[in-house]
Every structure is written in C-alpha cells, then in structure tokens.
Amino acid sequence: MSSSGCGPLTLVIYAIHCAEKSFHGVLSVVAPAAYQLCYADLSL
C-alpha cells in the first residue's frame, strides 16, 4: 500500500464528506419547507 497523501481513496473519502455536508445543508432547508407544506395541507 502506498501512503501518498492524496491518493484515490483520500479523494473518494473527501468527495463523500463534501456530499454529506451539502446533503445535510439541503436537508436543513428542505425539511422545514416540506413540514410547512404538510402542515398547511393538514390544517385545510
């Protein structure tokens, strides 16, 4: 195993980490909006 600092595995882990961060960012925006939509539908 080569212990290079910027190997393919490191890039994959970094990409997954960035995807998780952006996913959580989108989720924190979409979740309240979806909750408000569902709540508005229920209150009608």
Secondary structure, DSSP 8 states (H G I E B T S, - for coil): ----TT-HHHHHHHHHHHHHHHHHHHHHHHHHHHHHHHHHHHH-
